[in-house]
Amino acid sequence: METRIAVMGIIVEKTESVELLNAILHDYGEYIVGRMGIPYRKKNVNIVSIAVDAPQDMISALSGKIGKIDGVSVKTAYSNVITNE
């Protein structure tokens, strides 16, 4: 199985969306290498960074599910590092 490393930048503008976001991230937990969350109280948003190592289709599926959450934006940056596991 080929896996790829990627980083997802997530902005949460609606606090009520956090529970659904966390549930989705939990479902993909086996692919998450690291996670950092920053509450930016001055602007009333949360900034989340997720590092993943997963098959391309899993990364795309995760990004798509996150992008469908109301009040949440996501962008994904892919590395050129592809490994066979």
VOMIDREN-835535 format. One record per atom (N, C-alpha, C, O, CB): x, y, z; chain; atom name; residue number from 1; residue in three letters. Coordinates in nm, 3 decimals, padded with zeros to 5 digits. Glycine has a CB too. Layout:
! VOMIDREN-835535
       X       Y       Z kette atom  nr rest
       X       Y       Z     A   CA NUM  ala
...
This chain:
! VOMIDREN-835535
       X       Y       Z kette atom  nr rest
  00.084 -00.117  00.000     A    N   1  met
  00.000  00.000  00.000     A   CA   1  met
  00.089  00.124  00.000     A    C   1  met
  00.177  00.137  00.085     A    O   1  met
 -00.096  00.000  00.122     A   CB   1  met
  00.067  00.213 -00.094     A    N   2  glu
  00.142  00.338 -00.100     A   CA   2  glu
  00.079  00.440 -00.007     A    C   2  glu
 -00.042  00.459 -00.006     A    O   2  glu
  00.146  00.391 -00.245     A   CB   2  glu
  00.163  00.506  00.072     A    N   3  thr
  00.115  00.614  00.157     A   CA   3  thr
  00.190  00.742  00.124     A    C   3  thr
  00.299  00.741  00.067     A    O   3  thr
  00.131  00.578  00.307     A   CB   3  thr
  00.126  00.852  00.161     A    N   4  arg
  00.181  00.983  00.132     A   CA   4  arg
  00.172  01.068  00.257     A    C   4  arg
  00.080  01.052  00.337     A    O   4  arg
  00.107  01.051  00.013     A   CB   4  arg
  00.266  01.157  00.275     A    N   5  ile
  00.263  01.248  00.389     A   CA   5  ile
  00.196  01.377  00.346     A    C   5  ile
  00.221  01.429  00.237     A    O   5  ile
  00.408  01.275  00.444     A   CB   5  ile
  00.110  01.428  00.432     A    N   6  ala
  00.040  01.553  00.404     A   CA   6  ala
  00.014  01.629  00.534     A    C   6  ala
  00.016  01.571  00.642     A    O   6  ala
 -00.093  01.527  00.329     A   CB   6  ala
 -00.011  01.757  00.520     A    N   7  val
 -00.048  01.842  00.632     A   CA   7  val
 -00.179  01.909  00.598     A    C   7  val
 -00.196  01.962  00.489     A    O   7  val
  00.063  01.948  00.664     A   CB   7  val
 -00.272  01.907  00.694     A    N   8  met
 -00.401  01.973  00.676     A   CA   8  met
 -00.409  02.093  00.769     A    C   8  met
 -00.385  02.081  00.889     A    O   8  met
 -00.518  01.875  00.703     A   CB   8  met
 -00.443  02.206  00.712     A    N   9  gly
 -00.469  02.327  00.791     A   CA   9  gly
 -00.619  02.345  00.802     A    C   9  gly
 -00.688  02.353  00.701     A    O   9  gly
 -00.402  02.452  00.727     A   CB   9  gly
 -00.669  02.351  00.925     A    N  10  ile
 -00.814  02.357  00.949     A   CA  10  ile
 -00.845  02.482  01.031     A    C  10  ile
 -00.781  02.508  01.132     A    O  10  ile
 -00.865  02.229  01.022     A   CB  10  ile
 -00.945  02.558  00.987     A    N  11  ile
 -00.994  02.674  01.062     A   CA  11  ile
 -01.137  02.643  01.103     A    C  11  ile
 -01.222  02.615  01.019     A    O  11  ile
 -00.986  02.806  00.977     A   CB  11  ile
 -01.163  02.650  01.233     A    N  12  val
 -01.298  02.625  01.286     A   CA  12  val
 -01.357  02.759  01.330     A    C  12  val
 -01.308  02.821  01.425     A    O  12  val
 -01.295  02.522  01.406     A   CB  12  val
 -01.462  02.803  01.262     A    N  13  glu
 -01.525  02.930  01.292     A   CA  13  glu
 -01.649  02.915  01.379     A    C  13  glu
 -01.695  03.012  01.439     A    O  13  glu
 -01.561  03.002  01.165     A   CB  13  glu
 -01.705  02.794  01.385     A    N  14  lys
 -01.825  02.769  01.465     A   CA  14  lys
 -01.793  02.665  01.572     A    C  14  lys
 -01.762  02.550  01.540     A    O  14  lys
 -01.944  02.721  01.374     A   CB  14  lys
 -01.800  02.706  01.696     A    N  15  thr
 -01.766  02.618  01.808     A   CA  15  thr
 -01.850  02.491  01.808     A    C  15  thr
 -01.801  02.385  01.846     A    O  15  thr
 -01.785  02.691  01.939     A   CB  15  thr
 -01.974  02.500  01.765     A    N  16  glu
 -02.061  02.382  01.766     A   CA  16  glu
 -02.017  02.276  01.664     A    C  16  glu
 -02.069  02.164  01.667     A    O  16  glu
 -02.203  02.424  01.737     A   CB  16  glu
 -01.924  02.308  01.576     A    N  17  ser
 -01.874  02.213  01.477     A   CA  17  ser
 -01.756  02.129  01.530     A    C  17  ser
 -01.716  02.033  01.465     A    O  17  ser
 -01.831  02.287  01.352     A   CB  17  ser
 -01.702  02.166  01.645     A    N  18  val
 -01.583  02.099  01.698     A   CA  18  val
 -01.610  01.952  01.728     A    C  18  val
 -01.524  01.867  01.701     A    O  18  val
 -01.536  02.169  01.824     A   CB  18  val
 -01.726  01.921  01.782     A    N  19  glu
 -01.756  01.781  01.818     A   CA  19  glu
 -01.755  01.691  01.695     A    C  19  glu
 -01.699  01.581  01.699     A    O  19  glu
 -01.893  01.772  01.888     A   CB  19  glu
 -01.817  01.735  01.586     A    N  20  leu
 -01.819  01.656  01.463     A   CA  20  leu
 -01.678  01.645  01.405     A    C  20  leu
 -01.639  01.537  01.359     A    O  20  leu
 -01.915  01.720  01.359     A   CB  20  leu
 -01.601  01.753  01.407     A    N  21  leu
 -01.464  01.749  01.359     A   CA  21  leu
 -01.383  01.645  01.437     A    C  21  leu
 -01.312  01.564  01.378     A    O  21  leu
 -01.398  01.888  01.369     A   CB  21  leu
 -01.393  01.648  01.568     A    N  22  asn
 -01.320  01.553  01.651     A   CA  22  asn
 -01.362  01.409  01.623     A    C  22  asn
 -01.278  01.319  01.625     A    O  22  asn
 -01.340  01.585  01.798     A   CB  22  asn
 -01.489  01.387  01.598     A    N  23  ala
 -01.538  01.252  01.567     A   CA  23  ala
 -01.477  01.202  01.435     A    C  23  ala
 -01.436  01.086  01.426     A    O  23  ala
 -01.693  01.250  01.558     A   CB  23  ala
 -01.471  01.288  01.336     A    N  24  ile
 -01.413  01.250  01.207     A   CA  24  ile
 -01.263  01.221  01.222     A    C  24  ile
 -01.213  01.123  01.169     A    O  24  ile
 -01.436  01.361  01.102     A   CB  24  ile
 -01.194  01.307  01.295     A    N  25  leu
 -01.050  01.286  01.317     A   CA  25  leu
 -01.026  01.156  01.393     A    C  25  leu
 -00.928  01.086  01.367     A    O  25  leu
 -00.989  01.404  01.393     A   CB  25  leu
 -01.113  01.125  01.486     A    N  26  his
 -01.101  00.998  01.560     A   CA  26  his
 -01.112  00.878  01.465     A    C  26  his
 -01.039  00.780  01.479     A    O  26  his
 -01.209  00.990  01.671     A   CB  26  his
 -01.205  00.887  01.369     A    N  27  asp
 -01.225  00.778  01.273     A   CA  27  asp
 -01.100  00.753  01.188     A    C  27  asp
 -01.076  00.641  01.143     A    O  27  asp
 -01.344  00.810  01.182     A   CB  27  asp
 -01.021  00.858  01.165     A    N  28  tyr
 -00.900  00.847  01.083     A   CA  28  tyr
 -00.774  00.846  01.169     A    C  28  tyr
 -00.664  00.868  01.117     A    O  28  tyr
 -00.894  00.962  00.982     A   CB  28  tyr
 -00.788  00.821  01.297     A    N  29  gly
 -00.678  00.828  01.392     A   CA  29  gly
 -00.557  00.745  01.357     A    C  29  gly
 -00.444  00.784  01.388     A    O  29  gly
 -00.726  00.788  01.524     A   CB  29  gly
 -00.577  00.630  01.293     A    N  30  glu
 -00.463  00.544  01.259     A   CA  30  glu
 -00.368  00.609  01.158     A    C  30  glu
 -00.253  00.567  01.146     A    O  30  glu
 -00.512  00.411  01.204     A   CB  30  glu
 -00.416  00.711  01.086     A    N  31  tyr
 -00.334  00.777  00.985     A   CA  31  tyr
 -00.273  00.908  01.035     A    C  31  tyr
 -00.186  00.965  00.970     A    O  31  tyr
 -00.416  00.804  00.862     A   CB  31  tyr
 -00.319  00.956  01.150     A    N  32  ile
 -00.273  01.085  01.201     A   CA  32  ile
 -00.141  01.067  01.275     A    C  32  ile
 -00.131  00.991  01.371     A    O  32  ile
 -00.379  01.148  01.294     A   CB  32  ile
 -00.040  01.140  01.228     A    N  33  val
  00.093  01.137  01.288     A   CA  33  val
  00.099  01.235  01.405     A    C  33  val
  00.161  01.206  01.507     A    O  33  val
  00.202  01.170  01.182     A   CB  33  val
  00.037  01.350  01.389     A    N  34  gly
  00.038  01.452  01.494     A   CA  34  gly
 -00.072  01.554  01.472     A    C  34  gly
 -00.125  01.569  01.362     A    O  34  gly
  00.173  01.522  01.499     A   CB  34  gly
 -00.105  01.623  01.580     A    N  35  arg
 -00.214  01.720  01.575     A   CA  35  arg
 -00.180  01.835  01.668     A    C  35  arg
 -00.133  01.814  01.780     A    O  35  arg
 -00.350  01.655  01.613     A   CB  35  arg
 -00.204  01.958  01.622     A    N  36  met
 -00.183  02.074  01.706     A   CA  36  met
 -00.306  02.165  01.692     A    C  36  met
 -00.348  02.197  01.581     A    O  36  met
 -00.052  02.150  01.667     A   CB  36  met
 -00.361  02.205  01.804     A    N  37  gly
 -00.476  02.295  01.803     A   CA  37  gly
 -00.442  02.423  01.876     A    C  37  gly
 -00.383  02.422  01.984     A    O  37  gly
 -00.597  02.228  01.867     A   CB  37  gly
 -00.482  02.535  01.816     A    N  38  ile
 -00.456  02.665  01.875     A   CA  38  ile
 -00.587  02.743  01.884     A    C  38  ile
 -00.644  02.777  01.780     A    O  38  ile
 -00.350  02.744  01.793     A   CB  38  ile
 -00.636  02.771  02.005     A    N  39  pro
 -00.754  02.856  02.016     A   CA  39  pro
 -00.713  03.002  02.001     A    C  39  pro
 -00.635  03.053  02.081     A    O  39  pro
 -00.827  02.832  02.152     A   CB  39  pro
 -00.764  03.068  01.901     A    N  40  tyr
 -00.733  03.209  01.876     A   CA  40  tyr
 -00.852  03.290  01.926     A    C  40  tyr
 -00.939  03.330  01.849     A    O  40  tyr
 -00.704  03.238  01.723     A   CB  40  tyr
 -00.853  03.313  02.056     A    N  41  arg
 -00.968  03.374  02.122     A   CA  41  arg
 -00.998  03.515  02.074     A    C  41  arg
 -01.114  03.554  02.066     A    O  41  arg
 -00.946  03.377  02.271     A   CB  41  arg
 -00.895  03.590  02.041     A    N  42  lys
 -00.914  03.728  01.994     A   CA  42  lys
 -01.002  03.733  01.869     A    C  42  lys
 -01.081  03.826  01.852     A    O  42  lys
 -00.778  03.793  01.963     A   CB  42  lys
 -00.990  03.633  01.783     A    N  43  lys
 -01.069  03.627  01.659     A   CA  43  lys
 -01.183  03.527  01.667     A    C  43  lys
 -01.259  03.511  01.572     A    O  43  lys
 -00.979  03.592  01.541     A   CB  43  lys
 -01.195  03.459  01.783     A    N  44  asn
 -01.303  03.361  01.806     A   CA  44  asn
 -01.301  03.247  01.704     A    C  44  asn
 -01.406  03.205  01.655     A    O  44  asn
 -01.439  03.431  01.803     A   CB  44  asn
 -01.181  03.197  01.674     A    N  45  val
 -01.166  03.081  01.586     A   CA  45  val
 -01.066  02.984  01.650     A    C  45  val
 -00.992  03.021  01.741     A    O  45  val
 -01.118  03.124  01.443     A   CB  45  val
 -01.067  02.862  01.601     A    N  46  asn
 -00.968  02.762  01.641     A   CA  46  asn
 -00.890  02.722  01.517     A    C  46  asn
 -00.948  02.701  01.410     A    O  46  asn
 -01.035  02.639  01.708     A   CB  46  asn
 -00.760  02.710  01.531     A    N  47  ile
 -00.673  02.671  01.421     A   CA  47  ile
 -00.616  02.534  01.455     A    C  47  ile
 -00.558  02.514  01.561     A    O  47  ile
 -00.558  02.777  01.398     A   CB  47  ile
 -00.633  02.439  01.363     A    N  48  val
 -00.589  02.302  01.386     A   CA  48  val
 -00.498  02.261  01.271     A    C  48  val
 -00.528  02.285  01.154     A    O  48  val
 -00.711  02.205  01.399     A   CB  48  val
 -00.387  02.200  01.305     A    N  49  ser
 -00.294  02.146  01.206     A   CA  49  ser
 -00.283  01.996  01.228     A    C  49  ser
 -00.259  01.950  01.340     A    O  49  ser
 -00.154  02.216  01.215     A   CB  49  ser
 -00.301  01.919  01.120     A    N  50  ile
 -00.297  01.773  01.127     A   CA  50  ile
 -00.191  01.722  01.030     A    C  50  ile
 -00.193  01.755  00.911     A    O  50  ile
 -00.437  01.711  01.096     A   CB  50  ile
 -00.099  01.641  01.080     A    N  51  ala
 -00.001  01.573  00.994     A   CA  51  ala
 -00.048  01.430  00.975     A    C  51  ala
 -00.077  01.361  01.072     A    O  51  ala
  00.144  01.578  01.055     A   CB  51  ala
 -00.056  01.384  00.849     A    N  52  val
 -00.104  01.249  00.820     A   CA  52  val
 -00.006  01.174  00.731     A    C  52  val
  00.069  01.234  00.653     A    O  52  val
 -00.242  01.254  00.754     A   CB  52  val
 -00.008  01.043  00.743     A    N  53  asp
  00.067  00.953  00.655     A   CA  53  asp
 -00.033  00.844  00.617     A    C  53  asp
 -00.060  00.753  00.696     A    O  53  asp
  00.199  00.893  00.726     A   CB  53  asp
 -00.087  00.854  00.497     A    N  54  ala
 -00.199  00.768  00.458     A   CA  54  ala
 -00.203  00.751  00.307     A    C  54  ala
 -00.138  00.825  00.234     A    O  54  ala
 -00.333  00.826  00.509     A   CB  54  ala
 -00.280  00.652  00.260     A    N  55  pro
 -00.303  00.641  00.116     A   CA  55  pro
 -00.371  00.768  00.064     A    C  55  pro
 -00.448  00.832  00.135     A    O  55  pro
 -00.389  00.516  00.084     A   CB  55  pro
 -00.342  00.803 -00.060     A    N  56  gln
 -00.396  00.924 -00.121     A   CA  56  gln
 -00.548  00.933 -00.108     A    C  56  gln
 -00.601  01.040 -00.077     A    O  56  gln
 -00.356  00.930 -00.268     A   CB  56  gln
 -00.618  00.822 -00.131     A    N  57  asp
 -00.764  00.826 -00.125     A   CA  57  asp
 -00.814  00.853  00.017     A    C  57  asp
 -00.919  00.915  00.035     A    O  57  asp
 -00.822  00.696 -00.176     A   CB  57  asp
 -00.742  00.807  00.118     A    N  58  met
 -00.781  00.833  00.257     A   CA  58  met
 -00.763  00.980  00.292     A    C  58  met
 -00.847  01.039  00.360     A    O  58  met
 -00.698  00.746  00.354     A   CB  58  met
 -00.653  01.039  00.245     A    N  59  ile
 -00.629  01.181  00.270     A   CA  59  ile
 -00.739  01.264  00.204     A    C  59  ile
 -00.792  01.357  00.265     A    O  59  ile
 -00.489  01.224  00.218     A   CB  59  ile
 -00.772  01.231  00.081     A    N  60  ser
 -00.877  01.303  00.010     A   CA  60  ser
 -01.012  01.286  00.077     A    C  60  ser
 -01.088  01.382  00.088     A    O  60  ser
 -00.885  01.255 -00.134     A   CB  60  ser
 -01.043  01.165  00.123     A    N  61  ala
 -01.171  01.140  00.192     A   CA  61  ala
 -01.179  01.219  00.322     A    C  61  ala
 -01.282  01.279  00.352     A    O  61  ala
 -01.188  00.989  00.221     A   CB  61  ala
 -01.071  01.220  00.397     A    N  62  leu
 -01.069  01.295  00.523     A   CA  62  leu
 -01.087  01.443  00.497     A    C  62  leu
 -01.168  01.508  00.564     A    O  62  leu
 -00.938  01.271  00.599     A   CB  62  leu
 -01.014  01.497  00.403     A    N  63  ser
 -01.026  01.639  00.369     A   CA  63  ser
 -01.167  01.673  00.321     A    C  63  ser
 -01.222  01.777  00.358     A    O  63  ser
 -00.923  01.676  00.261     A   CB  63  ser
 -01.226  01.586  00.241     A    N  64  gly
 -01.362  01.609  00.192     A   CA  64  gly
 -01.464  01.610  00.304     A    C  64  gly
 -01.553  01.695  00.305     A    O  64  gly
 -01.399  01.504  00.092     A   CB  64  gly
 -01.453  01.517  00.397     A    N  65  lys
 -01.547  01.511  00.510     A   CA  65  lys
 -01.533  01.634  00.599     A    C  65  lys
 -01.633  01.690  00.645     A    O  65  lys
 -01.524  01.384  00.592     A   CB  65  lys
 -01.410  01.676  00.623     A    N  66  ile
 -01.389  01.795  00.706     A   CA  66  ile
 -01.445  01.919  00.635     A    C  66  ile
 -01.507  02.004  00.698     A    O  66  ile
 -01.238  01.814  00.737     A   CB  66  ile
 -01.422  01.928  00.505     A    N  67  gly
 -01.469  02.043  00.429     A   CA  67  gly
 -01.620  02.057  00.423     A    C  67  gly
 -01.671  02.166  00.395     A    O  67  gly
 -01.417  02.034  00.292     A   CB  67  gly
 -01.692  01.949  00.448     A    N  68  lys
 -01.839  01.954  00.446     A   CA  68  lys
 -01.900  02.001  00.578     A    C  68  lys
 -02.020  02.026  00.586     A    O  68  lys
 -01.894  01.818  00.412     A   CB  68  lys
 -01.816  02.014  00.681     A    N  69  ile
 -01.868  02.057  00.811     A   CA  69  ile
 -01.896  02.207  00.807     A    C  69  ile
 -01.812  02.286  00.763     A    O  69  ile
 -01.767  02.023  00.925     A   CB  69  ile
 -02.013  02.245  00.852     A    N  70  asp
 -02.052  02.386  00.855     A   CA  70  asp
 -01.959  02.465  00.947     A    C  70  asp
 -01.937  02.427  01.062     A    O  70  asp
 -02.200  02.401  00.901     A   CB  70  asp
 -01.905  02.574  00.896     A    N  71  gly
 -01.819  02.659  00.976     A   CA  71  gly
 -01.675  02.613  00.986     A    C  71  gly
 -01.600  02.662  01.070     A    O  71  gly
 -01.874  02.671  01.111     A   CB  71  gly
 -01.636  02.518  00.901     A    N  72  val
 -01.499  02.465  00.904     A   CA  72  val
 -01.440  02.474  00.763     A    C  72  val
 -01.504  02.438  00.665     A    O  72  val
 -01.497  02.317  00.957     A   CB  72  val
 -01.316  02.523  00.756     A    N  73  ser
 -01.243  02.530  00.629     A   CA  73  ser
 -01.118  02.443  00.641     A    C  73  ser
 -01.058  02.434  00.748     A    O  73  ser
 -01.205  02.678  00.593     A   CB  73  ser
 -01.079  02.380  00.531     A    N  74  val
 -00.961  02.294  00.532     A   CA  74  val
 -00.884  02.308  00.401     A    C  74  val
 -00.943  02.319  00.294     A    O  74  val
 -01.001  02.146  00.556     A   CB  74  val
 -00.752  02.307  00.412     A    N  75  lys
 -00.663  02.303  00.297     A   CA  75  lys
 -00.557  02.198  00.325     A    C  75  lys
 -00.511  02.183  00.438     A    O  75  lys
 -00.598  02.444  00.269     A   CB  75  lys
 -00.520  02.124  00.222     A    N  76  thr
 -00.424  02.016  00.238     A   CA  76  thr
 -00.302  02.041  00.150     A    C  76  thr
 -00.314  02.074  00.032     A    O  76  thr
 -00.488  01.880  00.203     A   CB  76  thr
 -00.185  02.024  00.209     A    N  77  ala
 -00.058  02.033  00.137     A   CA  77  ala
  00.005  01.894  00.136     A    C  77  ala
  00.024  01.833  00.241     A    O  77  ala
  00.039  02.139  00.201     A   CB  77  ala
  00.037  01.844  00.017     A    N  78  tyr
  00.092  01.711  00.000     A   CA  78  tyr
  00.243  01.716 -00.020     A    C  78  tyr
  00.294  01.804 -00.090     A    O  78  tyr
  00.026  01.641 -00.117     A   CB  78  tyr
  00.313  01.622  00.040     A    N  79  ser
  00.456  01.609  00.012     A   CA  79  ser
  00.474  01.520 -00.110     A    C  79  ser
  00.380  01.456 -00.156     A    O  79  ser
  00.533  01.551  00.135     A   CB  79  ser
  00.595  01.518 -00.161     A    N  80  asn
  00.628  01.427 -00.270     A   CA  80  asn
  00.682  01.295 -00.217     A    C  80  asn
  00.723  01.209 -00.295     A    O  80  asn
  00.729  01.492 -00.363     A   CB  80  asn
  00.681  01.279 -00.086     A    N  81  val
  00.730  01.155 -00.024     A   CA  81  val
  00.621  01.050 -00.029     A    C  81  val
  00.517  01.064  00.037     A    O  81  val
  00.775  01.181  00.124     A   CB  81  val
  00.643  00.946 -00.107     A    N  82  ile
  00.549  00.835 -00.120     A   CA  82  ile
  00.624  00.708 -00.081     A    C  82  ile
  00.731  00.679 -00.134     A    O  82  ile
  00.489  00.825 -00.266     A   CB  82  ile
  00.566  00.633  00.013     A    N  83  thr
  00.632  00.511  00.059     A   CA  83  thr
  00.539  00.391  00.042     A    C  83  thr
  00.416  00.405  00.039     A    O  83  thr
  00.675  00.524  00.207     A   CB  83  thr
  00.598  00.275  00.030     A    N  84  asn
  00.522  00.150  00.025     A   CA  84  asn
  00.527  00.085  00.162     A    C  84  asn
  00.635  00.059  00.215     A    O  84  asn
  00.577  00.054 -00.086     A   CB  84  asn
  00.412  00.058  00.218     A    N  85  glu
  00.407 -00.004  00.350     A   CA  85  glu
  00.332 -00.134  00.342     A    C  85  glu
  00.317 -00.203  00.443     A    O  85  glu
  00.342  00.088  00.452     A   CB  85  glu
